[in-house]
């Protein structure tokens, strides 16, 4: 649960659009990241192992954008986790945009390209190249990206951890409950490669569907108990009946701010410990959460129910992240910046509900890949998969 992927660029202003994704295509078409001082800060933080693959200057980066195979990519196209950490650093050190992010602008590339191509029309170019982004900012933020810089910041993008499932059937440890995709702990490990989410759903969703059908055919329908149904309905409706004065949206906003600040992209143990204390206080506030209005089309009621699950997920992320005293994949620990293969390279973090209802955590060794499967993968890569392994 500690492996939460952040996309480096999401809209951050106005508040109504905060978190909506700004596609990597903007940077892929020449978009440049700048801090409040106007500095293109990504050129100042290129990891050593990426230097041979990264443009040495602006000219080379822009030529790469235009398709020159002899040029390296601009630093704005480094890995998502690195770009996201750089943006957070700029904001934390006082060089961020007015609303806590940085600026993403297309005007530098347009000016450079315009100086080389006579008659270049920047507005028409961006409307053609980035039509969805143009309309997104125009309609939701009242901003013309062909003329103005966008305020962007990291946004939660993908969960690598999730429901524990059997790798062959996708059934969870609850008999008859199957899971696939982002809600399940699947193929992604500590970080997700861009573009594999749909293939993940198709492959593992097919497995889950097939084995759910087999399970349904071979097992009787589950029985229901009226007292359990009544208890669940009473719990779901309880926000309407409380005498409290806490609104669900304010609790949600406070939870989001706390997790972003204390268990976000760059993590430290003392901050995450504070977050766990804060979660306990939010749970107490939930007991006073009052929903007004009727059941029909009531987003306050939906949020009150969602908060129950959001608090569980947040606690799982914080506890698992504290346990993993290293940086690996999407988890970056400022107090443990290196990868620790000796202690953490072959274990998974498991969270479960203990007998007293509290969340428990433990390490569990990752089961080694069977030798015959290794041989099958190697043989298939070489195009000589034996019949008995097909």
Secondary structure, 3 states (H helix, E strand, C coil): CCCEEEEEEEECCCHHHCCCECCCHHHHCCCEEECCCCCCHHHHCCCHHHHHHECCCHHHHHHHHCCCCCCCECHHHCCHHHHHHHHHHHHHCCCCCCCCCEEEECHHHHHHHHHHCCCCCHHHHHHHHCHHHHHHHHHHHCCCCCCCCEEEEEEEEEECCCECECCCCCEECCCCCECCHHHECCCCCCCCCCCCHHHHHHHHHHHHHHHHHHHHHHCCCCCCCHHHHHHHHHHHHHHHHCCCCECHHHHHHHHHHHHHHHCCCEECHHHHHHHHHHHHHHHHHHCCECCCCCCCCCHHHHHHHHHHHHHHHHHHHHHHHHHCCCCECCEEECCECCCCHHHHCCEEEEEEECCCCCEEEEEEECCCCCHHHHHHHHHHHCCCCCHHHC
